[in-house]
């Protein structure tokens, strides 16, 4: 089951701006793969004021299917420990699928995990993750991360 939350405000008090990618007012398309409902609700609450369309899936298999759909995600936030298919396996499967798609650009995948040790980060990078955020995620940390990564992606 996928749900989307859509917002279009910016948090001027915090000085962060996650603006739309282009002049048409398009929102950022984020895929959140997170099996813990509380974590998903928290992340969506953090992003409520920002111009992000958040698609929430509950396991790696659903994440793979979402990436393979017609939606072009700007970023995937991938929990590493999930049922059905874990985040590392899902990331490898997404990278394999992307490699088979001639006109498909690789989506940035950010690993989300409570494991802050370097060897867990390394496993994420080896699987194909492009960045890493450790849990618990704080609002300021998430907004700054997204502003940096999404705005950089929008310039490319």
C-alpha positions in Angstrom: 0.0 0.0 0.0 1.4 3.3 -1.0 0.4 6.7 0.3 1.5 10.1 -0.7 1.6 13.4 1.2 1.8 16.6 -0.8 2.8 20.0 0.5 4.2 23.1 -1.1 5.4 25.5 1.7 8.9 26.3 2.7 10.2 26.8 6.3 11.5 30.4 6.1 12.1 30.5 9.8 14.7 27.7 9.5 16.3 29.2 6.4 15.9 25.9 4.4 14.4 25.9 1.0 13.5 22.8 -0.8 12.2 24.5 -3.9 10.6 22.8 -6.8 13.0 21.6 -9.5 11.6 23.8 -12.3 9.4 26.8 -13.0 6.3 24.6 -13.4 6.1 24.2 -9.7 6.8 20.5 -9.8 7.4 18.9 -6.4 10.2 16.6 -5.5 9.3 13.0 -5.8 10.6 11.0 -2.8 10.2 7.3 -2.1 10.3 6.4 1.5 10.9 2.6 2.1 10.3 2.2 5.8 8.5 -0.7 7.6 8.1 1.0 11.0 4.9 3.1 10.8 6.1 5.5 13.5 9.3 6.3 11.7 7.4 6.8 8.4 4.9 9.1 10.1 7.8 11.1 11.7 9.6 11.6 8.4 6.4 12.6 6.6 5.6 15.1 9.4 9.1 16.6 9.1 8.5 17.1 5.3 4.9 18.3 5.6 5.8 22.0 5.0 8.1 21.2 2.1 7.3 20.7 -1.6 7.8 17.0 -1.6 5.5 14.2 -2.8 6.3 11.3 -0.4 5.4 7.8 -1.5 5.7 5.4 1.4 6.2 1.7 0.9 6.7 -0.9 3.7 9.4 -3.2 2.4 12.1 -3.6 -0.2 10.0 -5.5 -2.7 7.5 -2.6 -2.7 10.4 -0.1 -3.1 11.6 -2.1 -6.2 8.2 -2.1 -7.7 7.7 1.6 -7.0 11.0 2.5 -8.7 10.0 0.3 -11.7 6.7 2.1 -12.0 6.1 5.2 -14.2 6.9 7.6 -11.3 10.4 9.1 -11.6 11.7 9.5 -8.1 14.2 12.2 -7.3 15.5 10.4 -4.2 14.8 7.1 -2.3 15.1 7.0 1.5 15.7 3.3 2.0 15.5 1.6 5.5 18.0 -1.2 5.6 16.2 -3.6 7.9 12.8 -4.4 6.5 10.7 -7.6 6.0 10.0 -9.4 2.7 13.1 -7.8 1.1 15.7 -5.8 3.1 17.0 -2.4 1.9 20.4 -3.7 0.7 18.8 -6.4 -1.4 16.3 -3.9 -2.8 19.0 -1.4 -3.6 21.0 -4.1 -5.5 17.8 -5.1 -7.4 17.1 -1.5 -8.3 20.6 -0.9 -9.5 20.4 -4.1 -11.6 17.1 -3.1 -13.1 18.3 0.5 -13.8 21.3 -1.0 -15.6 18.9 -2.9 -17.9 17.0 0.3 -18.8 18.8 2.2 -21.6 17.2 5.6 -21.0 16.8 5.4 -17.2 19.1 7.5 -15.0 20.0 6.0 -11.6 18.0 7.4 -8.7 20.0 8.4 -5.7 19.3 6.0 -2.8 20.0 7.0 0.8 20.4 4.3 3.3 18.6 4.7 6.6 19.8 2.7 9.5 20.3 2.8 13.2 23.8 1.2 12.7 26.3 4.0 12.6 29.4 1.8 12.4 31.5 2.3 9.3 31.2 -1.3 8.1 27.3 -0.8 7.9 27.9 2.3 5.8 30.3 0.4 3.6 27.7 -2.4 3.0 25.2 0.3 1.9 27.7 1.8 -0.6 28.6 -1.6 -1.9 25.0 -2.4 -2.5 24.6 0.8 -4.5 23.5 3.4 -2.0 24.7 6.9 -2.8 24.5 8.4 0.7 23.7 7.5 4.3 21.6 8.8 7.2 21.7 7.3 10.6 18.6 6.9 12.8 17.2 8.4 14.8 16.7 11.1 12.1 16.2 14.6 13.3 14.3 17.2 11.3 17.1 19.7 10.9 19.4 16.8 9.7 16.8 15.6 7.2 16.0 19.0 5.8 19.6 20.1 5.4 20.4 16.7 3.7 17.5 17.0 1.3 18.1 20.6 0.5 21.7 19.8 -0.4 21.0 16.6 -2.4 17.9 17.6 -4.2 19.0 21.1 -5.2 22.3 19.6 -6.5 20.3 17.0 -8.4 18.1 19.8 -9.9 21.2 21.5 -11.3 22.3 18.5 -13.2 
